Amino acid sequence: MGGVTSSMAAKLAFFPPNPPSYKLVADEMTGLLLLSTFPHRENVEILKLPTRKGTEVVAMYIRHPMSTSTLLYSHGNAADLGQMYELFVELSIHLRVNLMGYDYSGYGQSSGKPSEQHTYADIEAVYKCLEEGYGAKQEDIILYGQSVGSGPTLDLAARLPHLRAVVLHSPILSGLRVMYPVKKSYWFDIYKNIDKIQLVDCPVLVIHGTADEVVDCSHGKQLWELSKEKYEPLWLKGGNHCDLEHHPEYIRHLKKFVSTVEKPPSQRYTGSRRRSTDQQLLPPRKSTDIVFEASRKSTDRREKPRHSTDKALPPTDVNKLLLKSNSNNLSEKLEKLKNQSNYAEKLRVSFDQVERSRRSVDCCLEKSRKSVDHQLERGRKSVDRIRTG
């Protein structure tokens, strides 16, 4: 039963264009492979790559002279490289990335038949080509999976711990969940993205249309919620399954995402998360903070946290700060501090007077004690003389 269900799910999952939208031809002058419907471009290469499953997949590599990232794009259903060609060229230009797209086994001019396991072998062959043929490093690669392409994308991403990022475009939770609202994963299901997303360690961007009638938007939302490192998602209002690239927000959000993940991890995130980090890195309070501690206690609860960029003000700048603040309240506080200082001075004077009085009394007592001792000593000597006489 499970094998039959898996076979049915696979048949429903794959719809390669029939006939393919292109043919492979060799350039007469150079012998390079070309897509029949497109002229040769200096920065575009067409390749045929062998897979571990014994098939050959057609791939398309677009080079950008200013790139620091490489996008490995796994396209959606009912499409092939001929239909994706112009979009791939535009994405490479706008995002300033190298881009590698490919046709799954059984799609376009790739040999074999489409299946879940074949797509895993297909993307592995393309990734290997990027590393060995073009010198791309894992940490510079962004995996992009559209619709069914989210399956091989997440399968590979779960096994590559140092990827730069992942983009999920109208992704699926699993093949079976597209057809039935099942609550758990079955062994015969295909593309169990719901389980693999939790193994991805890099930033994840999810893009989904709210009016998607093929894969409900809830698939994308749940995958985003399960991501370890979430990036701000893009829920395109009114967007369907196959038209998200036509929305202006699509390319703007992608550019922002690529720009963000190309920065070092410590500089990637701003806004509330950055402010939260700043609050944890506040410098030690300076002496000017201690001066106003007594008067600040009543207002501390209402004050906003001080940013890490705040600097302790020198004494000459304290008056300027006070003038910019609530002058009445601060004047009252300063007056209280002044009164406290005057009171402390008065107490000090009083204590000095007491100390002088105490010393005077001690001096008198000491003189009296010496006088009494002297008189007693004289009396004792007189008695001693009488006794000896």
Summary of the structure (lengths in Angstrom):
residues: 389
radius of gyration: 40.3
end to end distance: 141.3
largest distance: 155.2
contacts: 1138
relative contact order: 0.07
helix: 49%
strand: 14%
